[in-house]
Each structure stands twice: as C-alpha cells, then as structure tokens.
C-alpha cells in the first residue's frame, strides 16, 4: 500500500481484535515510550487492561499475533528488528493518512468506545494536548468529511441519547456503525410504546407524586365529609 492509497475501512474494515491491538500500540507509544516498541506479551497485557477499555477483552497471544499479522499486511504495523524478542510498532498516521492529532482521537475511540468531544479532550491529555474543545471538534469534522480519495470518513456523529447533553462520536475503522443502537448505549432504540429509561424514571416519579397528592386530597375530603374522588385513569388515557 503506497502513501497515495491510504488504508480505507470501507474496503477492508478492521475486526474488533485488530482495532484493539492497533490502538493499544498507539496508546503505549505515547504514554509509556520506554516500553515501546512492544513485545507480544506486553501488547496482550495492554489489550486486556480493565481500565480505559470499552469493551474489556480477554485476548490470547494467538489472537493478538493473528491480528498483528493481518495489520502488517495492511501496513498499519511493522516488526522492529535488532532484539531477540520480536517487537511491534504501529504505522497508523502514515498508513491511514491522518495527522497526529486525528490519530490520537481515533485511537481513543477504538480503545474507549463512543465519546463526546469534551470526553475526548480530557482522555487525550497524555496523547496530545488540545487547546480547547473547538480544536477537537475541528479534527473530528475533518475526519467525518474526509473525501473518498483519501479513504472516506473515519468517524460519525451519533444521535444524541435521551438525557445526554452532548452527542457522542464513534470511529468507522471497523465498518459502518448502527447509530440507532449506539445512541442508546449499544442497545436497540426504544419504540414509541417503550419510554427511554430516563423518561420512564421521570414518569414514575410524577405518577408517585400524583398518587401522594390524591391521598392528601382524599383525606381532606374525608375530614370535610365530601364525596370520594373519582378513580384516576391509567397513564395515556382521558
């Protein structure tokens, strides 16, 4: 693959394991440069971290090696020579054709799942320091509007989830994203007959409050000798 034909996920999407291996190499190159390039054993440990990973994985050395071999064919990783133990480096920026700032954002999305621009800025602190959220959004916009000649879009802005203040971004390196599921935390979007969890909780609170108020009014009616209140209709009915 030459520099004129960058890697395109539209042609050959990465598998989740390949994305985890690649992003772990990208992370360690920035956060623990003394341990980089990485051995297979160290790479597996990094892939299987319980923190800063979504989802958490339990990869074997065989799975990681298979992913490395595939990524090598895509020129996204390469072996380092000169040591008894084979070590690995990523070639993400050159292989995909993106600047360092964009690579940091893509790496974080591969490791941690969909995030808002604000979350990305905070999580990128050890990868690359962005001046403000606007600069993060500018690079995300570039990645979303990437031309087909350069390999096509690499991120997508997800619909804002119920109760969320900001929409999240997701990477496209593993292929198209089902935005209807991702917007609801990986679960199918609720139907019109099934309120979203946040809305359902608010509705329940309102129903409890109304029931309490009716009880108070009913006690007052009893004390005043007035007739009982009419029964309350089920929600959604007159």
N, C-alpha and C positions, 0 to 999 in steps of 0.2 A: 504494500500500500504506500503510495507516494504522498508527499506533502500536499500535492494538488488534489488528492482524493481522500479527504479526511474520513474517518470512521463514521458511519451513519447507522443509528439504531433502526431506522426504517428498513434497511436492507438486511441487517443481522442483529436483532435485539440481543442484549446480554441476558443470561439467566440470573436469577437472584443470587446464586452462589458466586458467579463470575463478578457481579456487581459488588458483592461484599468483599471479595478478595481484592479487587481493584481499588475500592475505596479505602480499605484498610492500609494498603501500601501508600496511598495518597496521604492518609492521616499521619502515619508514622514518619513519613519523610519530613513532615512539618513539625510534629510535636516531640518526637524522640530521634533527632537526626543521628545521635551516637549509635543507635541500634539499626541504622539504615545504611545500605540495603538489608533486606530481611531474609533470614533463613526460613525454611518451610515450617519448622516448629514454631518459631516466633510469630509467623504470619497466622498460623492456625489459632494460637493463643489470642492474637489481636482480633481475629474474626469472631471468636466466641466470647468476647467480653460481655458481661452482664449489664454494663453501663454504657450510655451513649450509643445504644444499638436498638434499632426497631426495624424488623423483629429481632429478638435474640435467637441466635443459631447455635447448633452444635455440629460443626463441620469436622470431618475426619481429615487426616493428612492426604488420604487418597482423593477425597473430593476437592480439596484445595489444589492438589497437584494437577488434577484434571482441568480445573478452572484456569490455572496458570498456563497450561499447555494451549488451551483454547485462546486465551488472551494474547499469548505470544504470537499465534498465527495472525491475530488482528493487529499486531504491532502496538498493543496497548501496554505490554510489559516486556521486559527482557532480562536475561540472566547476566549477573555480574561475574567476571572471571577473576582468577588470582587467589582464590581461597579454596581450602579443602572442602568446605561446605558450600553448596550452591546457594547463592543469594539472589534476591529478586528486586527489581526496581520497576516503577511504573513509567509509562511514556504517555501519560494522559493528555497533557497540553498539546504536544506535537501530534499525537495520534488522532485526537478529536478536532484539533484546530481551534482551541479556545485560549484566552489569556489566563494568567494565574488566578485572577480574582474570580472569574467564572468557574474555573476548575475547583476552587475551594467551595463554592456554593453547590456545585454538582456532587462533589464528594460528600458533603454533609447531608444532602438529600438522599444519597444512596445509603448512608450509614444510619440515619436517624428517621427516615421517612418524611412525609409531607410536613412543612413548617411555614410559618408566616415570615415575612421579610424581617420583622423585628427579632424573631427567634433565630433566624439565620445569622443576623448581625452579631448577636450575643454568642451563639455557638461557634462562630468563625473566629473568635478572639485569638486563639492560638494558631489559626491557619493563616488568616490575613485580617488586618485591622481596617475595617471600613469606616470612613469618616462619619457616616450617618446612614439612616435607613434609605434615604433617597438614592445613595450610591448603590446600595444593594438592589433596590428596585430597578435601577438603570441597567445593571448587568442581567438581571432576570428578564427584563423586557427584551434585551438583545438576544438572549438565549431562546426566548419564546418566538421571536420574529426572525429567527435565523433562516436564511434562504436555502432553497433546495440544493443549490450549487455547493453550499458549504456543509451539506449533510442534513439539513432540515432542523426543525425545532427540537430543543433538548429539554425544555421544561414546559409545564402547563399550569395555568392558574385554576385552582379548583373552585367550585361554587362555595360560597360562604356557608358554613354549617350553622344550624339553628343555635342561637345563643352565643355564637362566636362574634367577636368584634372585627376580626380581620380574616380574609380568605387565606388559605394556605397554598403553597407551591409544591409541585411534585415533579420528579425527573422523568424523562421518557427514554432513558437508556435501556430499559427492559421492555420497551414497546409502549403502545398506547395505554393510557390509564382510564379505568372506568370511573369517570368523575361522579356518577350518581352514587357509587359506593364509597369512594374516598372522602367525599364531603361529609359522610356520616361515620367517620372513623373506621372505614373498612367494611361497614355493614350496609345492606341494601337500604335505599332511601325509604322512609316510611310512606305508606299510602295515605290518601286523604282521610281514610277512616281510622288511621292509627296515628295519634299525635306523637310528635317527637318527644324524647324523654324530658327535655327542659320544659316544653309546653305542657306535657302531661302532669309534671310536678306542680306547675303553676295552677293548672286546672283543678288538681286535687286540693291544693291549699285553699283556693277560692270556694270549692264545694264544702270544705270543712268549716270555713268561716261563715258561709251562709247557714249551714246547719246549726252552728252555735248561736247565731243571731236569731234564728227561728225558735230555738229553745228559750232564749231570753224573752222574746215577744210572747211565746205561748205561756210562760209563767206569769207575765203581766196580765195577759188575758184571763187566766185562771183567777188571779187576785181581784180583778175588776168584775168578774162574773160575765165576761164576754164569751161569745161562741168560739169554738176551736178554729184554728187556721186551716184553710184548705190544704190538701196534700200537695207537696211540691212535685212538679213534673220532672221526669228524667232529663238530664242534660241534652240540649238539642231539640227538645220538644216544647211546644207552646203550653 
